[in-house]
């Protein structure tokens, strides 16, 4: 069984829910970009993309949801730092050729 039915970005409408979960978890509310894990349509855990902090509902089994949130956040960071095709092609060219080629964005 998959613990987190869905993972999505938090919106303004989730502010009260995130505050409630942070209070239940004895933590501070998360700020910045936040991923939310929902179990059966209910927000159960959240992860801040800016500092990696998590909060989770202590009355639900959220271990798998938090693990899925961390895995999704790592995948998003990996995607952001992977060079694009243009950069990889330019890096593969010999140094003397790469400087003589004009590339238009």
KOLZAGU-746888 format. One line per field, with one value per residue: residue number from 0; residue in one letter; x, y, z of N, C-alpha, C, O in turn. Coordinates in nm, 2 decimals. Each point is the difference from the previous one (the first is absolute). Example, Ala and Ser with C-alpha at 12.3 -4.5 7.8 and 13.67 -1.06 7.14 Angstrom:
% KOLZAGU-746888
seq: [0,1]
type: [A,S]
n_x: [1.32,-0.14]
n_y: [-0.57,0.11]
n_z: [0.78,-0.14]
ca_x: [-0.09,0.09]
ca_y: [0.12,0.11]
ca_z: [0.00,0.00]
c_x: [0.09,-0.08]
c_y: [0.12,0.11]
c_z: [0.00,0.08]
o_x: [0.10,0.05]
o_y: [0.00,0.11]
o_z: [0.07,0.01]
***
This chain:
% KOLZAGU-746888
seq: [0,1,2,3,4,5,6,7,8,9,10,11,12,13,14,15,16,17,18,19,20,21,22,23,24,25,26,27,28,29,30,31,32,33,34,35,36,37,38,39,40,41,42,43,44,45,46,47,48,49,50,51,52,53,54,55,56,57,58,59,60,61,62,63,64,65,66,67,68,69,70,71,72,73,74,75,76,77,78,79,80,81,82,83,84,85,86,87,88,89,90,91,92,93,94,95,96,97,98,99,100,101,102,103,104]
type: [X,X,X,X,X,X,X,X,X,X,X,X,X,X,X,X,X,X,X,X,X,X,X,X,X,X,X,X,X,X,X,X,X,X,X,X,X,X,X,X,X,X,X,X,X,X,X,X,X,X,X,X,X,X,X,X,X,X,X,X,X,X,X,X,X,X,X,X,X,X,X,X,X,X,X,X,X,X,X,X,X,X,X,X,X,X,X,X,X,X,X,X,X,X,X,X,X,X,X,X,X,X,X,X,X]
n_x: [0.08,-0.13,0.22,0.17,-0.18,0.06,0.09,0.00,-0.03,0.16,-0.20,-0.06,-0.06,0.21,-0.04,-0.21,-0.04,0.06,-0.15,-0.17,0.03,0.00,-0.20,-0.12,0.07,-0.16,-0.15,0.20,-0.12,-0.12,0.22,-0.10,0.18,-0.21,0.14,-0.16,0.01,-0.07,-0.10,0.00,0.17,0.11,-0.05,0.16,0.03,0.17,0.00,0.14,-0.11,-0.13,-0.17,-0.17,-0.04,0.02,-0.17,-0.03,-0.14,0.01,-0.15,0.18,-0.11,0.14,0.00,-0.18,-0.16,0.04,-0.05,-0.21,-0.07,0.05,-0.14,-0.19,0.00,0.01,-0.19,-0.12,0.05,-0.08,-0.22,-0.05,0.04,-0.20,0.21,-0.01,-0.20,-0.15,-0.11,-0.19,-0.19,-0.12,-0.15,-0.18,-0.10,0.08,0.16,0.15,-0.07,0.06,0.22,0.04,-0.05,-0.10,0.00,-0.13,0.00]
n_y: [-0.12,0.09,0.03,0.02,0.06,0.14,0.04,0.14,0.12,0.07,-0.02,0.17,-0.10,0.00,0.20,0.03,-0.06,0.15,0.17,-0.04,-0.01,0.19,0.08,-0.07,0.11,0.14,0.03,0.03,0.19,-0.14,0.00,0.18,-0.03,-0.01,-0.15,-0.04,-0.06,-0.08,0.03,-0.13,0.06,-0.16,0.21,-0.10,0.06,0.06,0.07,0.04,0.11,0.13,-0.09,-0.02,0.21,-0.12,-0.02,-0.04,-0.08,0.14,0.14,0.10,-0.16,0.11,-0.18,-0.13,0.05,-0.05,-0.21,-0.04,0.05,-0.14,-0.18,0.03,0.00,-0.20,-0.11,0.07,-0.09,-0.21,-0.02,0.05,-0.18,-0.10,-0.07,0.22,-0.03,0.17,0.01,-0.12,0.09,0.16,-0.09,-0.05,0.20,-0.05,-0.04,-0.14,-0.21,-0.10,-0.01,-0.19,-0.12,0.03,0.07,-0.10,0.18]
n_z: [0.00,-0.15,0.07,-0.14,0.11,0.17,-0.21,0.18,-0.19,0.14,0.10,-0.14,-0.18,-0.09,-0.08,-0.07,-0.22,-0.16,-0.03,-0.13,-0.22,-0.11,-0.04,-0.18,-0.18,0.07,-0.17,-0.09,0.03,-0.12,-0.04,-0.08,-0.12,-0.07,0.10,-0.16,0.22,-0.20,0.20,-0.18,-0.13,0.11,0.03,-0.13,-0.22,0.14,-0.22,0.17,-0.16,0.12,0.12,-0.15,0.05,0.19,-0.14,0.22,-0.15,0.18,-0.09,-0.10,-0.12,0.14,0.13,-0.02,0.15,0.21,0.06,0.04,0.21,0.17,0.02,0.10,0.23,0.10,0.02,0.17,0.20,0.05,0.05,0.21,0.13,-0.03,-0.03,-0.05,-0.11,0.03,0.19,0.00,-0.09,0.11,0.14,-0.12,0.00,-0.21,0.15,-0.10,0.05,0.18,-0.01,-0.10,0.18,-0.20,0.21,-0.15,0.13]
ca_x: [-0.08,0.07,-0.05,-0.05,-0.09,0.04,0.09,-0.03,0.05,-0.10,-0.05,-0.05,-0.11,0.05,0.07,-0.06,0.03,0.14,0.02,-0.06,0.09,0.12,-0.03,-0.01,0.13,0.08,0.10,-0.03,-0.06,0.10,0.00,0.05,-0.06,-0.03,-0.07,-0.10,-0.04,-0.13,-0.04,-0.15,-0.05,0.03,0.14,0.06,0.14,0.05,0.15,0.05,0.10,0.10,0.09,0.00,-0.08,-0.13,-0.10,-0.09,-0.11,0.04,-0.11,-0.01,0.12,0.05,0.14,0.02,-0.03,0.11,0.10,-0.04,0.03,0.14,0.05,-0.05,0.08,0.13,-0.02,-0.02,0.13,0.09,-0.04,0.04,0.15,0.05,0.02,-0.09,0.07,0.10,0.12,0.07,0.07,0.11,0.11,0.06,0.08,0.14,0.01,0.02,-0.12,-0.11,0.01,-0.02,-0.14,-0.10,-0.12,-0.11,-0.09]
ca_y: [0.12,0.13,0.08,0.14,0.00,0.10,0.10,0.12,0.12,0.07,0.12,0.09,-0.07,-0.10,0.07,-0.03,-0.14,-0.01,0.05,-0.10,-0.11,0.05,0.01,-0.14,-0.06,0.08,0.07,0.13,-0.01,0.00,0.12,-0.02,-0.11,-0.12,-0.11,-0.06,-0.14,-0.03,-0.14,-0.01,0.14,0.09,0.04,-0.07,0.04,0.11,0.02,0.13,-0.02,0.10,-0.04,-0.15,-0.04,-0.07,-0.01,-0.11,-0.03,-0.11,-0.10,-0.09,-0.07,0.09,-0.03,-0.02,0.12,0.08,-0.06,0.04,0.14,0.02,-0.05,0.09,0.12,-0.03,-0.01,0.13,0.07,-0.06,0.05,0.14,0.02,-0.08,0.09,-0.03,-0.05,0.10,0.00,-0.12,0.00,0.09,-0.06,-0.11,0.05,0.04,0.14,0.10,0.02,0.05,0.15,0.06,-0.02,0.10,-0.07,0.09,-0.06]
ca_z: [0.00,0.00,0.11,-0.04,-0.12,-0.10,0.05,-0.08,0.06,0.09,-0.05,0.11,0.06,0.09,0.11,0.13,0.03,0.03,0.13,0.09,0.01,0.07,0.14,0.05,0.00,0.09,-0.08,-0.06,-0.14,-0.11,-0.08,-0.13,-0.08,0.09,-0.06,0.10,-0.02,0.05,0.01,-0.01,-0.02,0.12,0.01,0.11,0.03,-0.10,0.00,-0.05,-0.10,0.03,0.11,0.02,0.12,-0.02,0.11,-0.03,0.09,0.09,0.02,-0.12,-0.03,-0.11,-0.03,-0.14,-0.06,0.02,-0.09,-0.14,-0.01,-0.01,-0.13,-0.10,0.01,-0.06,-0.15,-0.05,0.00,-0.10,-0.13,-0.01,-0.02,-0.12,-0.12,-0.12,-0.12,-0.06,0.08,-0.01,-0.14,0.00,0.09,-0.07,-0.11,0.04,0.05,-0.11,-0.09,0.08,0.01,-0.14,-0.05,0.05,0.03,0.03,0.10]
c_x: [0.09,-0.06,-0.05,-0.08,0.04,0.10,-0.01,0.06,-0.11,-0.05,-0.05,-0.11,0.04,0.07,-0.06,0.03,0.15,0.03,-0.05,0.09,0.13,-0.02,-0.01,0.14,0.10,0.12,-0.05,-0.07,0.11,-0.02,0.06,-0.08,-0.01,-0.07,-0.09,-0.02,-0.14,-0.03,-0.15,-0.06,0.02,0.15,0.06,0.14,0.04,0.15,0.03,0.11,0.12,0.10,-0.01,-0.08,-0.13,-0.09,-0.10,-0.11,0.04,-0.11,-0.02,0.13,0.06,0.15,0.03,-0.03,0.12,0.12,-0.03,0.02,0.15,0.06,-0.04,0.08,0.14,-0.01,-0.01,0.13,0.09,-0.04,0.05,0.15,0.06,0.01,-0.10,0.08,0.10,0.13,0.08,0.07,0.12,0.12,0.07,0.09,0.14,0.00,0.02,-0.12,-0.11,0.00,-0.03,-0.15,-0.09,-0.13,-0.11,-0.10,-0.14]
c_y: [0.12,0.09,0.14,-0.02,0.10,0.09,0.12,0.12,0.06,0.13,0.09,-0.07,-0.10,0.06,-0.04,-0.15,-0.02,0.05,-0.10,-0.12,0.03,0.01,-0.14,-0.06,0.08,0.07,0.13,-0.03,0.01,0.13,-0.03,-0.10,-0.12,-0.10,-0.06,-0.15,-0.02,-0.15,0.00,0.14,0.10,0.03,-0.07,0.04,0.11,0.02,0.14,-0.02,0.10,-0.05,-0.15,-0.04,-0.07,0.02,-0.11,-0.01,-0.12,-0.11,-0.09,-0.06,0.08,-0.03,-0.01,0.13,0.10,-0.05,0.04,0.14,0.03,-0.05,0.09,0.13,-0.02,-0.01,0.14,0.08,-0.06,0.05,0.14,0.01,-0.08,0.10,-0.03,-0.05,0.09,0.00,-0.12,-0.01,0.10,-0.05,-0.11,0.05,0.03,0.14,0.10,0.01,0.06,0.15,0.06,-0.02,0.10,-0.08,0.10,-0.06,-0.02]
c_z: [0.00,0.11,-0.04,-0.13,-0.10,0.07,-0.10,0.08,0.09,-0.07,0.12,0.08,0.11,0.13,0.13,0.03,0.04,0.14,0.11,0.02,0.07,0.15,0.06,0.01,0.08,-0.08,-0.05,-0.13,-0.10,-0.09,-0.14,-0.08,0.08,-0.08,0.11,-0.05,0.05,0.00,0.01,-0.01,0.11,0.00,0.13,0.03,-0.11,0.02,-0.06,-0.10,0.03,0.11,0.03,0.12,-0.04,0.12,-0.04,0.11,0.09,0.02,-0.12,-0.02,-0.12,-0.04,-0.15,-0.08,0.01,-0.09,-0.14,-0.03,-0.02,-0.14,-0.12,0.00,-0.06,-0.15,-0.06,0.00,-0.10,-0.14,-0.02,-0.03,-0.12,-0.12,-0.11,-0.12,-0.06,0.08,-0.01,-0.14,0.00,0.08,-0.08,-0.11,0.05,0.04,-0.11,-0.09,0.07,0.00,-0.13,-0.05,0.07,0.02,0.04,0.09,-0.06]
o_x: [0.10,-0.12,-0.10,0.06,-0.01,0.00,-0.01,0.04,-0.12,0.08,0.02,-0.02,-0.08,0.04,0.08,0.03,0.03,0.08,0.06,0.03,0.05,0.08,0.05,0.02,0.12,0.11,-0.11,0.03,0.10,-0.11,0.07,-0.11,0.09,-0.09,0.04,-0.02,-0.02,0.04,-0.06,-0.11,-0.04,0.08,-0.05,0.04,-0.07,0.06,-0.06,0.10,0.11,0.12,0.08,-0.01,-0.06,0.05,-0.02,0.03,0.01,0.03,-0.09,0.11,-0.04,0.05,0.09,0.06,0.03,0.07,0.09,0.04,0.03,0.08,0.07,0.04,0.05,0.09,0.05,0.03,0.08,0.09,0.04,0.04,0.11,-0.09,-0.03,0.13,0.11,0.10,0.13,0.12,0.10,0.12,0.12,0.08,0.02,-0.07,-0.06,-0.01,-0.08,-0.10,-0.03,-0.03,0.01,-0.05,0.02,-0.04,-0.09]
o_y: [0.01,0.02,0.04,-0.03,-0.02,0.02,-0.02,-0.01,-0.01,0.06,-0.05,0.02,-0.04,-0.07,-0.04,-0.03,-0.08,-0.06,-0.02,-0.04,-0.07,-0.04,-0.02,-0.08,-0.04,0.01,0.04,-0.10,0.07,0.05,-0.10,-0.03,-0.05,0.02,-0.01,-0.02,0.03,-0.07,0.06,0.03,0.11,-0.09,0.02,-0.01,0.01,-0.03,0.03,-0.06,-0.03,0.02,-0.05,-0.12,0.03,0.02,-0.03,0.03,-0.11,-0.11,-0.08,0.04,-0.03,0.07,0.06,0.03,0.06,0.08,0.03,0.04,0.08,0.06,0.03,0.05,0.08,0.05,0.02,0.07,0.08,0.03,0.04,0.09,0.02,0.07,-0.12,-0.01,-0.04,0.00,0.00,-0.05,-0.04,0.02,-0.02,-0.08,0.03,0.08,0.11,0.11,0.08,0.07,0.12,0.05,0.02,-0.07,0.09,-0.11,-0.04]
o_z: [0.07,0.01,0.05,-0.10,-0.12,0.13,-0.12,0.11,-0.03,-0.07,0.11,0.12,0.08,0.09,0.09,0.12,0.09,0.07,0.10,0.11,0.08,0.08,0.11,0.09,0.00,0.05,0.02,-0.07,0.01,-0.01,-0.02,0.03,0.07,-0.08,0.11,-0.12,0.12,-0.09,0.09,0.06,0.00,-0.01,0.11,0.12,-0.10,0.11,-0.11,0.04,-0.05,-0.02,0.09,0.03,-0.10,0.11,-0.12,0.12,-0.05,0.05,-0.01,0.05,-0.12,-0.08,-0.05,-0.10,-0.10,-0.07,-0.08,-0.11,-0.09,-0.06,-0.09,-0.11,-0.07,-0.07,-0.11,-0.09,-0.07,-0.08,-0.11,-0.07,-0.03,-0.03,-0.02,0.01,-0.04,-0.06,-0.01,-0.01,-0.06,-0.03,0.03,-0.05,0.12,-0.06,0.00,-0.06,-0.05,0.01,-0.01,-0.10,0.12,-0.09,0.08,-0.02,0.07]
***
